[in-house]
Amino acid sequence: MLNDKNSNHPIKKSLGSIRQQRKLSEFDRIRSIRKQYAAELSVVRDALNSSVSGVIIADLEGNIRYVNNTFLRLFEYDGKVDVYGKNAADLFASDKVRTFADVKAIIDRASGEAEEFEVLRRNGTSFPVEVSASYVTDSEGNVVGRMASFFDISKRKQAEKDKRKLEVRLLETQRLEAIATLAGGIAHEFNNALQGIMGNLEMLKKNFDDNIGIKEYAKNMEAQTHRLVKLTKQLLAFSKGGKYRTTQMAVNNLVSETLELIRHAITPDIQIVSAFKNAMYEIDVDPVQLKMVISSVVLNAVEAIEGSGKITIRTHDFKITGESDNAHDSHFTDSYICIVVEDTGKGMDETIRKRMFDPFFTTKFQGRGLGMAAAHGIVQNHGGWIEVESQPKKGTLVKIYLPAAESRKLDERS
């Protein structure tokens, strides 16, 4: 038997050396494994931070334990310490999903399939995302949490919204063009018939000059014929087939003159407020036809006000840019004059708003003719367009856009 006290015994020294080598070998193996894990974790961390989606990992109670850098950027957090400990439910905008049970259901239901939600940035503003989620398991396969990725779809949503707006505008334009084509054909036929009637009336007055009865009848018929001639001109204006003579002028003067002409038709209970901007572009317009447009819009606003109210008329320059939400598709220039008529009337729902430029359309018991339809045609014939915003009981806002003349301002002219 070996003596334990004899530490220098060759066999004992050999056993100690073997044990030491084993310890060193195990240490090197563990260090190598740890180094490999660290490298793998570094690759995973870099991959997550390079993801286009914001990633979170939450425990079973929904408390956030990890977020990547993309998440911090999307949700506008300064650092991860501002997020850790928060509950995933607080990320969602809707009250319906801002409970743990619902958020858990969302992540469970998603299971890799993306679903759309509104989520909240740190400052409280919302934006749309696609959320996809999966379980997080430990080495034994037990579910210990959930991982969810948030992909910002704001640009896609805006593109879809813009596409819908363009489709609606195209449908409205096609519908109005179809009506305008019909109106134009009727107007030309109607005008030809009126010319024959007016010629015969002139012959009646000439050949029966001494017959008071015939002269009186002819006079009444002539008055009605002139009314029909005016209606025909409105039809032609709506169909963009009306003839007009343009002159270069300041829009503020034209609006003021129009208001003076129609002031007698506005009751004292309705306040007219003018807000004209100086140094505006000039416009090339037929003043008679544009006065018809302004008077039609203003009088339409008067009829929308029940009792007392206010009509505000503003003018301002308008520049079309790439970011303009209401830039017209087929604009002739990038410089326009905008005439705004805003009333405090009863407003319109979307169904009525879409039909307000239809010939003879009215919400009243008796039709009022072609006022707004003719206004639409005249403005289009001048290279402009009309936009209408309205809601029931919240009034109506009408914007008339007309191209500037040679893009020159009044104060820039020599």
VEXTOR-130246 format. One record per residue: residue number from 1; residue in three letters; x, y, z of N, C-alpha, C in turn. Coordinates in steps of 0.2 Angstrom, whole numbers, plus 5000, padded with zeros to 4 digits. Layout:
NUM:ala:X:Y:Z:X:Y:Z:X:Y:Z
...
END
This chain:
1:met:5004:4994:5000:5000:5000:5000:5004:5006:5000
2:leu:5002:5011:4996:5006:5018:4996:5005:5022:5002
3:asn:5010:5025:5004:5010:5029:5010:5008:5036:5007
4:asp:5002:5039:5010:4999:5046:5008:5004:5051:5010
5:lys:5008:5050:5015:5013:5055:5017:5019:5056:5012
6:asn:5020:5051:5008:5025:5051:5004:5023:5054:4997
7:ser:5022:5061:4997:5020:5064:4991:5024:5064:4985
8:asn:5030:5062:4986:5035:5062:4981:5035:5055:4977
9:his:5031:5051:4980:5031:5044:4977:5029:5044:4969
10:pro:5033:5041:4965:5032:5042:4958:5025:5040:4955
11:ile:5021:5035:4958:5015:5034:4956:5010:5039:4958
12:lys:5011:5042:4964:5006:5047:4966:5007:5053:4962
13:lys:5013:5055:4961:5014:5061:4956:5011:5060:4949
14:ser:5011:5054:4947:5008:5053:4940:5001:5053:4941
15:leu:4998:5051:4946:4990:5052:4946:4988:5059:4947
16:gly:4992:5063:4951:4991:5070:4952:4991:5074:4945
17:ser:4996:5072:4941:4997:5075:4935:4991:5073:4930
18:ile:4989:5067:4930:4983:5065:4926:4977:5069:4928
19:arg:4976:5070:4935:4970:5074:4937:4971:5081:4934
20:gln:4977:5084:4935:4978:5091:4933:4976:5092:4926
21:gln:4979:5087:4922:4978:5088:4914:4970:5087:4913
22:arg:4967:5083:4916:4960:5082:4915:4956:5089:4917
23:lys:4958:5092:4922:4955:5098:4924:4956:5103:4919
24:leu:4962:5104:4917:4964:5109:4911:4960:5107:4905
25:ser:4960:5101:4903:4956:5099:4897:4949:5101:4897
26:glu:4946:5100:4903:4938:5101:4904:4938:5109:4904
27:phe:4942:5112:4907:4942:5120:4907:4942:5122:4900
28:asp:4947:5120:4896:4948:5122:4889:4941:5120:4885
29:arg:4938:5114:4887:4932:5112:4883:4927:5117:4885
30:ile:4926:5119:4891:4920:5123:4893:4922:5130:4890
31:arg:4928:5132:4891:4930:5139:4888:4928:5139:4880
32:ser:4930:5134:4877:4928:5134:4870:4921:5134:4868
33:ile:4917:5130:4873:4910:5130:4872:4907:5137:4873
34:arg:4909:5140:4878:4907:5147:4880:4909:5152:4874
35:lys:4914:5151:4872:4917:5155:4866:4912:5154:4860
36:gln:4910:5148:4859:4906:5146:4853:4899:5149:4854
37:tyr:4896:5149:4860:4890:5152:4862:4890:5159:4861
38:ala:4895:5162:4864:4896:5169:4863:4896:5172:4856
39:ala:4899:5168:4852:4900:5169:4844:4893:5169:4841
40:glu:4889:5163:4843:4882:5162:4841:4878:5168:4843
41:leu:4878:5170:4850:4874:5175:4852:4875:5181:4849
42:ser:4882:5183:4847:4883:5189:4843:4880:5189:4836
43:val:4881:5183:4833:4878:5183:4826:4870:5184:4827
44:val:4867:5181:4832:4860:5181:4833:4858:5189:4834
45:arg:4862:5192:4839:4860:5199:4841:4861:5203:4835
46:asp:4866:5202:4831:4868:5206:4825:4862:5205:4820
47:ala:4860:5199:4819:4854:5198:4814:4848:5201:4816
48:leu:4846:5200:4823:4840:5203:4825:4840:5211:4825
49:asn:4846:5214:4826:4847:5221:4826:4847:5224:4818
50:ser:4848:5219:4814:4848:5221:4807:4841:5220:4803
51:ser:4837:5217:4807:4830:5215:4804:4826:5221:4803
52:val:4822:5221:4797:4818:5227:4796:4812:5227:4800
53:ser:4811:5222:4804:4805:5222:4809:4807:5223:4816
54:gly:4803:5226:4820:4805:5227:4827:4803:5221:4831
55:val:4808:5218:4834:4807:5212:4838:4806:5212:4845
56:ile:4802:5209:4848:4801:5209:4856:4801:5202:4858
57:ile:4804:5200:4864:4803:5194:4867:4800:5195:4874
58:ala:4794:5192:4875:4791:5193:4882:4790:5187:4885
59:asp:4789:5187:4892:4788:5181:4896:4781:5179:4896
60:leu:4779:5174:4899:4772:5172:4899:4767:5177:4902
61:glu:4769:5181:4906:4765:5187:4908:4764:5193:4904
62:gly:4768:5192:4898:4768:5198:4893:4773:5203:4895
63:asn:4777:5202:4900:4782:5208:4901:4788:5207:4896
64:ile:4790:5213:4894:4795:5213:4888:4802:5212:4891
65:arg:4806:5207:4889:4812:5205:4891:4818:5207:4886
66:tyr:4816:5208:4880:4821:5209:4875:4818:5213:4869
67:val:4821:5218:4866:4819:5221:4860:4825:5223:4856
68:asn:4825:5223:4849:4830:5224:4845:4830:5232:4843
69:asn:4836:5234:4840:4837:5241:4839:4831:5244:4834
70:thr:4829:5239:4829:4824:5241:4825:4817:5243:4829
71:phe:4816:5239:4834:4810:5241:4838:4811:5248:4841
72:leu:4816:5249:4844:4818:5256:4847:4817:5261:4842
73:arg:4819:5260:4836:4818:5265:4830:4811:5266:4829
74:leu:4807:5261:4827:4800:5261:4825:4796:5264:4831
75:phe:4797:5262:4837:4793:5265:4842:4795:5271:4846
76:glu:4801:5273:4843:4804:5280:4845:4806:5280:4853
77:tyr:4809:5274:4855:4812:5274:4862:4819:5275:4862
78:asp:4822:5279:4867:4829:5281:4867:4833:5275:4868
79:gly:4831:5270:4873:4835:5264:4874:4831:5259:4877
80:lys:4835:5253:4877:4831:5247:4879:4828:5247:4886
81:val:4832:5251:4891:4830:5251:4898:4823:5255:4898
82:asp:4821:5259:4893:4815:5262:4893:4809:5257:4891
83:val:4811:5251:4889:4806:5247:4887:4805:5241:4891
84:tyr:4811:5238:4894:4811:5232:4898:4807:5233:4904
85:gly:4802:5228:4905:4798:5228:4911:4791:5230:4909
86:lys:4790:5234:4903:4784:5236:4901:4780:5229:4898
87:asn:4773:5230:4898:4769:5224:4896:4768:5225:4889
88:ala:4768:5220:4885:4767:5220:4878:4760:5223:4876
89:ala:4755:5222:4881:4748:5225:4879:4748:5232:4878
90:asp:4753:5236:4882:4753:5243:4881:4756:5246:4874
91:leu:4758:5241:4870:4760:5243:4863:4755:5244:4859
92:phe:4749:5241:4860:4743:5241:4855:4739:5247:4857
93:ala:4736:5250:4851:4732:5256:4852:4725:5255:4854
94:ser:4722:5249:4852:4715:5248:4853:4714:5245:4860
95:asp:4709:5248:4863:4707:5246:4870:4705:5238:4870
96:lys:4703:5236:4864:4701:5229:4864:4707:5224:4865
97:val:4713:5226:4863:4718:5222:4864:4723:5224:4869
98:arg:4721:5229:4873:4726:5231:4878:4725:5228:4885
99:thr:4724:5221:4885:4724:5217:4891:4728:5211:4889
100:phe:4731:5208:4895:4735:5203:4894:4732:5197:4890
101:ala:4726:5195:4892:4723:5190:4889:4722:5191:4881
102:asp:4720:5197:4879:4720:5198:4872:4726:5198:4868
103:val:4731:5201:4871:4738:5201:4868:4740:5194:4867
104:lys:4739:5190:4873:4741:5183:4872:4738:5179:4867
105:ala:4731:5180:4866:4727:5177:4861:4730:5180:4854
106:ile:4732:5186:4853:4734:5188:4847:4741:5185:4845
107:ile:4745:5184:4850:4751:5181:4848:4750:5173:4847
108:asp:4746:5170:4851:4744:5163:4850:4741:5162:4843
109:arg:4736:5166:4841:4733:5166:4835:4737:5167:4829
110:ala:4742:5171:4830:4746:5173:4824:4750:5167:4822
111:ser:4754:5164:4827:4758:5158:4826:4762:5158:4819
112:gly:4765:5164:4818:4769:5165:4811:4765:5168:4806
113:glu:4759:5169:4806:4755:5172:4801:4754:5179:4803
114:ala:4755:5184:4799:4755:5191:4800:4748:5194:4801
115:glu:4746:5198:4806:4740:5201:4806:4741:5209:4807
116:glu:4736:5213:4805:4737:5220:4805:4734:5223:4812
117:phe:4738:5227:4815:4736:5231:4821:4738:5238:4821
118:glu:4735:5242:4825:4738:5249:4826:4741:5249:4833
119:val:4748:5251:4833:4752:5251:4839:4754:5258:4840
120:leu:4756:5259:4846:4758:5266:4849:4765:5267:4850
121:arg:4767:5273:4847:4774:5275:4848:4775:5277:4856
122:arg:4781:5279:4858:4782:5281:4864:4778:5288:4866
123:asn:4777:5292:4861:4774:5299:4862:4766:5298:4861
124:gly:4764:5292:4860:4756:5291:4860:4753:5291:4853
125:thr:4757:5293:4848:4754:5292:4841:4754:5285:4839
126:ser:4750:5284:4834:4749:5277:4832:4751:5276:4825
127:phe:4753:5270:4823:4754:5268:4816:4753:5261:4815
128:pro:4751:5259:4809:4749:5252:4807:4755:5247:4806
129:val:4755:5241:4809:4760:5236:4808:4757:5230:4807
130:glu:4761:5225:4804:4759:5218:4803:4763:5214:4809
131:val:4759:5211:4813:4762:5207:4819:4762:5200:4817
132:ser:4768:5197:4818:4769:5189:4817:4772:5187:4824
133:ala:4770:5181:4826:4773:5179:4833:4774:5172:4833
134:ser:4778:5169:4838:4779:5162:4839:4781:5161:4846
135:tyr:4781:5155:4848:4783:5153:4855:4790:5153:4856
136:val:4793:5154:4862:4800:5154:4864:4800:5148:4869
137:thr:4804:5143:4868:4804:5137:4872:4811:5136:4875
138:asp:4812:5133:4881:4819:5131:4883:4821:5125:4880
139:ser:4827:5123:4883:4831:5117:4881:4827:5110:4881
140:glu:4822:5111:4886:4818:5105:4887:4811:5105:4883
141:gly:4810:5110:4879:4804:5111:4876:4798:5114:4879
142:asn:4799:5117:4885:4794:5120:4889:4793:5128:4886
143:val:4787:5130:4885:4786:5137:4883:4787:5141:4889
144:val:4792:5146:4887:4794:5151:4893:4792:5158:4891
145:gly:4790:5159:4885:4788:5166:4882:4786:5166:4875
146:arg:4786:5172:4873:4783:5173:4866:4788:5178:4862
147:met:4789:5177:4856:4793:5182:4852:4788:5185:4847
148:ala:4788:5191:4846:4784:5195:4841:4788:5200:4837
149:ser:4786:5200:4830:4790:5205:4826:4784:5210:4823
150:phe:4786:5216:4823:4782:5221:4821:4785:5225:4814
151:phe:4781:5224:4809:4783:5227:4803:4779:5233:4801
152:asp:4782:5239:4800:4779:5245:4799:4776:5245:4792
153:ile:4769:5246:4791:4766:5246:4785:4763:5252:4783
154:ser:4765:5258:4786:4763:5264:4785:4763:5266:4778
155:lys:4768:5265:4774:4769:5267:4767:4764:5263:4763
156:arg:4764:5257:4764:4759:5253:4761:4752:5255:4761
157:lys:4750:5257:4768:4743:5259:4769:4742:5266:4766
158:gln:4747:5270:4766:4746:5276:4762:4745:5275:4755
159:ala:4749:5271:4752:4749:5269:4745:4742:5267:4743
160:glu:4739:5262:4747:4732:5259:4746:4727:5265:4747
161:lys:4728:5269:4752:4723:5275:4752:4723:5280:4746
162:asp:4729:5281:4744:4730:5285:4738:4727:5282:4732
163:lys:4728:5275:4731:4725:5272:4726:4718:5272:4726
164:arg:4715:5271:4732:4707:5271:4732:4705:5278:4730
165:lys:4708:5284:4733:4706:5290:4731:4706:5291:4723
166:leu:4712:5289:4720:4712:5290:4713:4707:5286:4709
167:glu:4705:5280:4712:4700:5276:4709:4693:5279:4709
168:val:4692:5282:4715:4685:5286:4716:4685:5292:4712
169:arg:4691:5296:4711:4691:5302:4707:4690:5300:4700
170:leu:4693:5294:4698:4692:5292:4691:4685:5290:4689
171:leu:4682:5287:4694:4675:5285:4693:4670:5291:4693
172:glu:4672:5296:4697:4668:5302:4697:4669:5306:4691
173:thr:4675:5306:4688:4676:5310:4682:4673:5306:4676
174:gln:4673:5300:4676:4670:5296:4670:4663:5297:4670
175:arg:4660:5297:4676:4653:5298:4677:4651:5305:4674
176:leu:4654:5310:4677:4653:5317:4675:4654:5318:4667
177:glu:4659:5314:4665:4660:5315:4657:4655:5312:4653
178:ala:4652:5306:4656:4647:5303:4652:4640:5308:4652
179:ile:4639:5311:4658:4633:5315:4658:4634:5321:4654
180:ala:4641:5324:4654:4642:5330:4651:4641:5329:4643
181:thr:4644:5323:4641:4643:5321:4634:4635:5321:4632
182:leu:4631:5318:4636:4624:5318:4634:4621:5325:4635
183:ala:4623:5329:4640:4621:5336:4640:4623:5340:4635
184:gly:4629:5339:4632:4631:5343:4627:4627:5342:4620
185:gly:4626:5335:4619:4622:5334:4613:4615:5337:4613
186:ile:4612:5336:4619:4605:5339:4620:4605:5346:4619
187:ala:4610:5350:4622:4611:5357:4622:4611:5359:4615
188:his:4615:5356:4610:4616:5358:4604:4609:5357:4600
189:glu:4606:5352:4601:4600:5351:4597:4594:5356:4600
190:phe:4594:5357:4606:4590:5362:4609:4591:5369:4607
191:asn:4597:5370:4606:4599:5377:4604:4597:5378:4597
192:asn:4598:5373:4592:4595:5374:4585:4588:5375:4585
193:ala:4584:5371:4589:4577:5372:4589:4575:5379:4592
194:leu:4579:5382:4597:4577:5388:4600:4578:5394:4594
195:gln:4584:5393:4590:4585:5398:4585:4579:5398:4580
196:gly:4576:5393:4579:4570:5393:4574:4564:5396:4578
197:ile:4563:5395:4584:4558:5398:4588:4559:5405:4588
198:met:4565:5408:4590:4566:5415:4590:4565:5418:4584
199:gly:4567:5415:4578:4566:5418:4572:4559:5419:4570
200:asn:4555:5414:4571:4548:5414:4570:4544:5420:4575
201:leu:4547:5421:4581:4544:5426:4585:4545:5433:4582
202:glu:4551:5434:4580:4553:5440:4577:4548:5441:4571
203:met:4547:5436:4567:4542:5437:4561:4535:5439:4563
204:leu:4533:5435:4569:4527:5437:4571:4526:5444:4573
205:lys:4531:5447:4577:4531:5454:4579:4531:5459:4574
206:lys:4535:5457:4568:4535:5461:4563:4529:5461:4558
207:asn:4526:5455:4557:4520:5455:4553:4514:5457:4556
208:phe:4514:5456:4563:4508:5458:4567:4509:5463:4571
209:asp:4512:5468:4569:4514:5474:4573:4508:5478:4576
210:asp:4503:5478:4572:4497:5482:4575:4492:5477:4579
211:asn:4494:5471:4580:4489:5467:4584:4492:5466:4591
212:ile:4489:5470:4595:4491:5470:4602:4492:5463:4606
213:gly:4486:5459:4604:4486:5453:4608:4492:5448:4606
214:ile:4493:5448:4599:4498:5444:4596:4505:5446:4599
215:lys:4506:5453:4599:4512:5456:4602:4513:5454:4609
216:glu:4508:5454:4613:4509:5452:4620:4511:5445:4621
217:tyr:4507:5440:4617:4509:5433:4617:4516:5432:4615
218:ala:4518:5436:4610:4525:5435:4607:4530:5437:4612
219:lys:4528:5443:4616:4533:5445:4621:4534:5440:4626
220:asn:4529:5437:4629:4529:5432:4634:4533:5426:4632
221:met:4532:5424:4625:4535:5418:4623:4543:5420:4622
222:glu:4544:5426:4620:4551:5428:4619:4555:5428:4626
223:ala:4551:5430:4631:4554:5430:4638:4556:5423:4640
224:gln:4551:5418:4639:4553:5411:4641:4558:5408:4636
225:thr:4559:5410:4630:4564:5408:4626:4571:5410:4628
226:his:4571:5416:4630:4578:5419:4633:4580:5415:4639
227:arg:4575:5413:4643:4576:5409:4649:4579:5402:4647
228:leu:4576:5399:4641:4579:5393:4639:4586:5394:4636
229:val:4587:5399:4633:4594:5401:4630:4599:5401:4635
230:lys:4597:5404:4641:4602:5404:4647:4603:5397:4649
231:leu:4598:5393:4649:4598:5386:4652:4603:5382:4647
232:thr:4602:5383:4640:4606:5380:4635:4614:5382:4636
233:lys:4615:5388:4638:4622:5390:4639:4625:5387:4645
234:gln:4621:5386:4650:4623:5382:4656:4624:5375:4654
235:leu:4620:5372:4650:4621:5365:4648:4628:5364:4644
236:leu:4629:5369:4640:4635:5369:4636:4641:5370:4640
237:ala:4641:5375:4645:4646:5376:4650:4648:5369:4654
238:phe:4642:5366:4656:4644:5360:4660:4647:5354:4655
239:ser:4645:5354:4649:4648:5349:4644:4655:5352:4642
240:lys:4657:5357:4644:4664:5360:4642:4663:5362:4634
241:gly:4658:5363:4632:4657:5365:4625:4655:5372:4624
242:gly:4655:5376:4629:4653:5383:4629:4658:5387:4627
243:lys:4657:5392:4623:4662:5397:4620:4663:5403:4626
244:tyr:4669:5405:4627:4670:5410:4632:4676:5414:4629
245:arg:4676:5420:4632:4682:5425:4630:4685:5426:4637
246:thr:4692:5425:4637:4696:5426:4643:4699:5433:4643
247:thr:4700:5435:4649:4704:5441:4650:4708:5440:4656
248:gln:4714:5443:4656:4719:5442:4662:4717:5447:4668
249:met:4715:5445:4674:4713:5449:4679:4715:5446:4686
250:ala:4713:5451:4691:4715:5449:4698:4708:5446:4700
251:val:4709:5440:4704:4703:5436:4706:4699:5440:4711
252:asn:4703:5443:4716:4700:5447:4721:4694:5452:4719
253:asn:4696:5455:4714:4691:5460:4711:4685:5457:4708
254:leu:4686:5451:4705:4681:5448:4702:4676:5445:4707
255:val:4679:5442:4713:4675:5439:4718:4671:5445:4721
256:ser:4674:5451:4723:4671:5456:4726:4665:5459:4721
257:glu:4666:5459:4715:4660:5461:4710:4655:5456:4711
258:thr:4656:5450:4711:4651:5445:4711:4647:5445:4717
259:leu:4650:5446:4723:4647:5447:4729:4642:5453:4729
260:glu:4644:5458:4726:4639:5464:4726:4633:5463:4722
261:leu:4634:5459:4716:4629:5457:4712:4623:5453:4715
262:ile:4626:5448:4720:4621:5443:4723:4619:5445:4730
263:arg:4622:5451:4732:4620:5452:4739:4613:5453:4741
264:his:4609:5455:4736:4602:5456:4737:4598:5449:4739
265:ala:4602:5444:4737:4599:5437:4738:4601:5434:4744
266:ile:4605:5437:4748:4607:5435:4754:4604:5438:4760
267:thr:4601:5435:4764:4597:5438:4770:4602:5441:4775
268:pro:4599:5446:4779:4603:5449:4784:4606:5444:4789
269:asp:4602:5439:4790:4604:5434:4796:4611:5430:4794
270:ile:4613:5430:4787:4619:5427:4785:4624:5432:4784
271:gln:4630:5431:4788:4635:5435:4788:4640:5433:4783
272:ile:4643:5437:4779:4647:5436:4773:4654:5439:4776
273:val:4659:5435:4776:4666:5437:4778:4671:5435:4773
274:ser:4674:5441:4771:4679:5440:4765:4686:5440:4768
275:ala:4691:5436:4766:4698:5436:4768:4702:5435:4762
276:phe:4703:5440:4758:4707:5440:4752:4714:5441:4754
277:lys:4719:5438:4750:4726:5439:4751:4728:5443:4745
278:asn:4733:5448:4747:4736:5452:4742:4741:5449:4738
279:ala:4744:5452:4733:4750:5450:4729:4749:5443:4726
280:met:4742:5441:4724:4741:5435:4721:4742:5434:4714
281:tyr:4743:5428:4711:4743:5427:4704:4737:5430:4700
282:glu:4738:5432:4694:4732:5434:4690:4730:5427:4687
283:ile:4723:5428:4684:4721:5422:4681:4718:5424:4674
284:asp:4718:5419:4669:4715:5420:4662:4708:5417:4663
285:val:4703:5421:4663:4696:5418:4664:4691:5423:4660
286:asp:4685:5419:4658:4680:5423:4656:4676:5426:4662
287:pro:4676:5432:4663:4673:5435:4669:4666:5433:4670
288:val:4662:5433:4665:4655:5432:4665:4654:5425:4668
289:gln:4658:5420:4665:4657:5413:4667:4659:5412:4674
290:leu:4665:5415:4676:4667:5414:4683:4663:5417:4688
291:lys:4660:5423:4686:4655:5425:4691:4649:5421:4692
292:met:4647:5417:4686:4642:5412:4687:4644:5407:4692
293:val:4650:5405:4691:4653:5399:4696:4653:5402:4703
294:ile:4655:5407:4704:4656:5410:4711:4649:5411:4714
295:ser:4644:5414:4710:4637:5415:4713:4634:5409:4714
296:ser:4635:5403:4710:4632:5397:4711:4634:5394:4717
297:val:4640:5394:4719:4643:5391:4725:4641:5395:4731
298:val:4641:5401:4731:4639:5406:4736:4631:5405:4738
299:leu:4627:5405:4733:4620:5404:4734:4618:5397:4736
300:asn:4622:5392:4734:4621:5386:4736:4623:5385:4744
301:ala:4628:5389:4746:4629:5389:4753:4624:5393:4757
302:val:4621:5398:4754:4616:5402:4757:4610:5397:4758
303:glu:4608:5393:4753:4602:5388:4754:4604:5383:4759
304:ala:4610:5382:4760:4612:5376:4765:4611:5379:4773
305:ile:4611:5385:4773:4611:5388:4780:4603:5389:4782
306:glu:4601:5386:4787:4594:5387:4790:4594:5392:4795
307:gly:4591:5398:4794:4591:5403:4799:4598:5407:4799
308:ser:4601:5408:4804:4607:5412:4804:4613:5408:4803
309:gly:4618:5411:4800:4625:5408:4799:4630:5412:4796
310:lys:4635:5409:4794:4641:5413:4791:4644:5409:4785
311:ile:4645:5414:4780:4649:5411:4774:4656:5415:4774
312:thr:4661:5411:4774:4668:5414:4773:4671:5413:4766
313:ile:4673:5418:4763:4676:5417:4756:4683:5419:4757
314:arg:4688:5415:4755:4695:5416:4755:4698:5415:4748
315:thr:4703:5418:4747:4707:5417:4741:4715:5417:4743
316:his:4718:5412:4740:4725:5412:4741:4729:5408:4735
317:asp:4735:5409:4735:4739:5405:4730:4740:5398:4732
318:phe:4741:5394:4727:4742:5387:4728:4747:5384:4723
319:lys:4752:5381:4726:4758:5378:4722:4757:5370:4722
320:ile:4757:5367:4717:4757:5360:4716:4764:5357:4717
321:thr:4765:5353:4722:4771:5350:4723:4770:5342:4723
322:gly:4776:5338:4724:4776:5331:4724:4772:5329:4730
323:glu:4772:5333:4735:4769:5331:4742:4762:5333:4742
324:ser:4759:5337:4737:4752:5339:4738:4747:5334:4738
325:asp:4743:5333:4743:4738:5328:4743:4733:5329:4738
326:asn:4731:5335:4737:4726:5337:4732:4728:5339:4725
327:ala:4734:5337:4724:4737:5339:4717:4732:5336:4712
328:his:4730:5340:4707:4726:5337:4702:4730:5333:4697
329:asp:4727:5328:4694:4731:5323:4690:4733:5326:4683
330:ser:4729:5330:4680:4730:5333:4674:4731:5341:4674
331:his:4735:5343:4678:4736:5350:4679:4740:5353:4673
332:phe:4739:5359:4672:4742:5363:4666:4748:5366:4669
333:thr:4749:5368:4675:4754:5372:4678:4755:5370:4685
334:asp:4760:5373:4688:4760:5371:4696:4758:5377:4700
335:ser:4756:5382:4697:4754:5388:4700:4746:5389:4699
336:tyr:4742:5390:4705:4735:5391:4705:4733:5396:4709
337:ile:4727:5398:4708:4723:5402:4713:4718:5398:4716
338:cys:4717:5398:4722:4711:5395:4725:4706:5399:4728
339:ile:4700:5398:4727:4694:5402:4729:4691:5397:4734
340:val:4690:5399:4740:4687:5395:4746:4681:5398:4748
341:val:4675:5394:4748:4669:5396:4750:4667:5391:4756
342:glu:4667:5393:4762:4665:5389:4768:4659:5392:4771
343:asp:4654:5387:4773:4648:5389:4776:4647:5385:4782
344:thr:4642:5388:4786:4641:5384:4793:4634:5381:4792
345:gly:4632:5379:4786:4626:5376:4785:4625:5369:4787
346:lys:4620:5365:4785:4618:5359:4787:4623:5353:4784
347:gly:4627:5355:4779:4632:5350:4777:4629:5344:4773
348:met:4633:5340:4771:4630:5334:4766:4634:5328:4768
349:asp:4630:5322:4767:4633:5316:4768:4637:5314:4762
350:glu:4641:5309:4762:4645:5307:4756:4641:5305:4750
351:thr:4635:5303:4750:4631:5301:4745:4629:5307:4741
352:ile:4627:5312:4745:4624:5319:4742:4630:5322:4739
353:arg:4636:5322:4742:4642:5326:4740:4644:5323:4733
354:lys:4644:5317:4732:4646:5314:4726:4641:5316:4720
355:arg:4635:5318:4722:4630:5319:4716:4629:5327:4715
356:met:4632:5331:4719:4631:5338:4719:4632:5342:4712
357:phe:4636:5339:4708:4638:5342:4702:4633:5339:4696
358:asp:4629:5334:4698:4624:5331:4693:4619:5336:4691
359:pro:4618:5337:4684:4613:5341:4682:4606:5340:4685
360:phe:4603:5346:4688:4596:5346:4691:4596:5342:4697
361:phe:4602:5340:4700:4601:5336:4706:4600:5341:4712
362:thr:4596:5340:4716:4594:5344:4722:4591:5340:4728
363:thr:4592:5342:4734:4589:5339:4740:4583:5342:4742
364:lys:4581:5348:4738:4575:5351:4739:4569:5348:4735
365:phe:4563:5350:4737:4557:5348:4734:4557:5349:4726
366:gln:4559:5355:4725:4559:5357:4718:4567:5358:4715
367:gly:4568:5356:4709:4575:5356:4706:4577:5363:4705
368:arg:4583:5365:4705:4586:5371:4705:4590:5372:4698
369:gly:4589:5368:4694:4593:5369:4687:4600:5366:4687
370:leu:4604:5370:4683:4611:5367:4682:4617:5372:4685
371:gly:4615:5375:4691:4620:5380:4694:4626:5376:4695
372:met:4627:5371:4699:4633:5368:4702:4636:5364:4696
373:ala:4631:5361:4692:4634:5357:4686:4637:5361:4681
374:ala:4634:5367:4680:4638:5372:4675:4644:5374:4678
375:ala:4644:5376:4685:4650:5378:4688:4656:5373:4687
376:his:4654:5367:4688:4659:5362:4687:4662:5362:4680
377:gly:4658:5362:4675:4660:5362:4668:4664:5368:4666
378:ile:4662:5374:4669:4666:5380:4668:4673:5380:4670
379:val:4673:5378:4677:4680:5377:4680:4685:5372:4676
380:gln:4682:5367:4674:4686:5362:4670:4688:5365:4664
381:asn:4683:5368:4661:4685:5371:4654:4690:5377:4655
382:his:4691:5379:4661:4697:5384:4662:4703:5381:4664
383:gly:4703:5374:4664:4709:5371:4666:4710:5370:4674
384:gly:4704:5371:4677:4705:5370:4685:4700:5364:4687
385:trp:4699:5364:4694:4695:5359:4696:4692:5361:4703
386:ile:4687:5358:4705:4683:5359:4711:4684:5354:4716
387:glu:4685:5355:4723:4685:5350:4728:4680:5352:4733
388:val:4676:5347:4736:4671:5348:4741:4672:5344:4747
389:glu:4672:5347:4753:4673:5343:4759:4666:5345:4763
390:ser:4663:5340:4766:4657:5341:4769:4655:5336:4774
391:gln:4652:5337:4780:4649:5332:4784:4642:5335:4787
392:pro:4638:5330:4788:4631:5332:4790:4632:5336:4797
393:lys:4628:5342:4797:4628:5347:4803:4635:5350:4804
394:lys:4640:5349:4800:4646:5353:4801:4648:5357:4795
395:gly:4643:5359:4791:4645:5364:4785:4648:5361:4779
396:thr:4650:5365:4775:4653:5363:4768:4659:5368:4766
397:leu:4664:5365:4764:4670:5368:4761:4671:5367:4754
398:val:4670:5372:4750:4671:5371:4743:4678:5375:4741
399:lys:4682:5372:4737:4688:5375:4735:4688:5375:4727
400:ile:4689:5380:4724:4689:5381:4717:4696:5383:4715
401:tyr:4699:5379:4711:4706:5380:4709:4706:5382:4701
402:leu:4710:5387:4700:4711:5390:4693:4718:5391:4692
403:pro:4720:5389:4686:4727:5390:4684:4729:5398:4684
404:ala:4735:5399:4686:4738:5406:4686:4740:5408:4679
405:ala:4739:5414:4678:4741:5417:4671:4748:5418:4670
406:glu:4752:5414:4667:4759:5414:4665:4763:5414:4672
407:ser:4760:5412:4677:4764:5411:4683:4767:5417:4686
408:arg:4763:5423:4685:4766:5429:4687:4762:5432:4692
409:lys:4765:5435:4698:4761:5438:4703:4760:5446:4701
410:leu:4755:5449:4704:4754:5456:4703:4760:5460:4705
411:asp:4763:5459:4711:4768:5463:4713:4775:5462:4709
412:glu:4775:5456:4705:4781:5455:4701:4781:5458:4694
413:arg:4776:5461:4692:4775:5464:4686:4778:5470:4685
414:ser:4782:5472:4680:4785:5478:4679:4780:5484:4677
END
